[in-house]
Every structure is written in structure tokens, then in C-alpha cells.
Amino acid sequence: MKNILPSGKNKFWKPSLLESSSAFTFFCTNLIGLQEDIDKRRLKYSQYGATNQLYIIFVGKDFSSIDSCYIKVLIIYM
């Protein structure tokens, strides 16, 4: 993914395997800090010139005991 830094230099970024898999799913243990985590994710992707796409949020104690799941969609206002 090509990104132009504020200094005007081109920078290429390739996501790691973990980042690639987390692009589709997100796991959290509680809903208290979820909005902050979503905002951090949005900021991270915007720094690389990418948009946040649809992804699934899993909530639970661990991966083997999921309490609930949600689908986060990107809303674009025109």
C-alpha cells in the first residue's frame, strides 16, 4: 500500500499476517473501551491512506467463550 508522508516522501507499507487477520475481526474482553479501540483503529488506517472496512467484533473472556458479536460497518455521509 503506497502512502505519502507529510514530508512528501513515498512510503510503502505491507501489513503483517496479524494485521491482515485483524482487518476482518476484532476481539475485546468488554465493551467499556470498545469505542476508544475503534477510534484507534480508524486513526491507524487513515495514517496509511486506507479506510476502515466492515469487520466483526467478538466480545468475551477468551476466544473459546464468546459472549456476543457485532458487525461494524463504515458509514459514509455524502
C-alpha positions as CSV (number, residue, x, y, z in Angstrom):
1,M,0.0,0.0,0.0
2,K,1.5,3.3,-1.0
3,N,1.4,6.2,1.4
4,I,2.7,9.7,1.0
5,L,4.2,11.1,4.3
6,P,3.7,14.7,5.3
7,S,7.3,15.3,4.3
8,G,6.3,14.4,0.7
9,K,8.3,11.1,0.6
10,N,6.6,7.9,-0.6
11,K,6.4,5.1,1.8
12,F,5.3,1.6,1.2
13,W,3.6,-0.4,3.9
14,K,2.8,-4.0,3.9
15,P,0.6,-5.3,6.8
16,S,1.9,-8.3,8.8
17,L,-0.1,-11.5,9.0
18,L,-1.6,-10.5,12.3
19,E,-2.6,-7.1,10.9
20,S,-4.1,-8.7,7.9
21,S,-6.2,-11.1,10.0
22,S,-7.3,-8.3,12.4
23,A,-8.6,-6.3,9.4
24,F,-11.6,-8.7,9.4
25,T,-12.1,-9.4,13.0
26,F,-11.5,-7.7,16.3
27,F,-11.6,-9.3,19.8
28,C,-12.2,-7.5,23.1
29,T,-12.9,-8.7,26.6
30,N,-15.5,-6.0,27.4
31,L,-17.5,-3.2,25.8
32,I,-16.2,-0.4,28.1
33,G,-13.2,0.6,25.9
34,L,-14.6,-0.6,22.6
35,Q,-15.3,2.9,21.1
36,E,-11.7,4.0,22.0
37,D,-10.4,0.9,20.3
38,I,-12.5,1.6,17.2
39,D,-11.2,5.2,17.1
40,K,-7.6,4.0,17.4
41,R,-8.2,1.5,14.5
42,R,-9.7,4.3,12.3
43,L,-6.7,6.6,13.0
44,K,-4.2,3.8,12.2
45,Y,-5.8,3.0,8.9
46,S,-6.2,6.7,7.9
47,Q,-2.5,7.2,8.6
48,Y,-1.8,4.7,5.8
49,G,-4.3,6.1,3.5
50,A,-6.7,3.2,3.9
51,T,-10.3,3.1,5.0
52,N,-11.8,1.0,7.7
53,Q,-13.9,-1.7,6.1
54,L,-16.6,-3.9,7.5
55,Y,-15.3,-6.1,10.3
56,I,-16.6,-8.4,13.1
57,I,-16.2,-7.6,16.8
58,F,-16.1,-10.5,19.2
59,V,-16.7,-9.9,22.9
60,G,-15.9,-12.5,25.5
61,K,-13.4,-13.7,28.2
62,D,-11.4,-15.5,25.5
63,F,-11.7,-17.0,22.0
64,S,-13.3,-20.2,23.3
65,S,-16.0,-18.3,25.2
66,I,-17.5,-15.6,23.0
67,D,-20.4,-13.8,24.8
68,S,-21.6,-11.7,21.8
69,C,-20.5,-10.5,18.4
70,Y,-21.2,-7.4,16.4
71,I,-20.6,-6.2,12.8
72,K,-19.0,-2.8,12.4
73,V,-19.9,-1.1,9.1
74,L,-18.4,2.0,7.6
75,I,-20.9,4.8,7.2
76,I,-20.2,7.4,4.6
77,Y,-22.2,10.6,4.5
78,M,-22.4,12.4,1.2
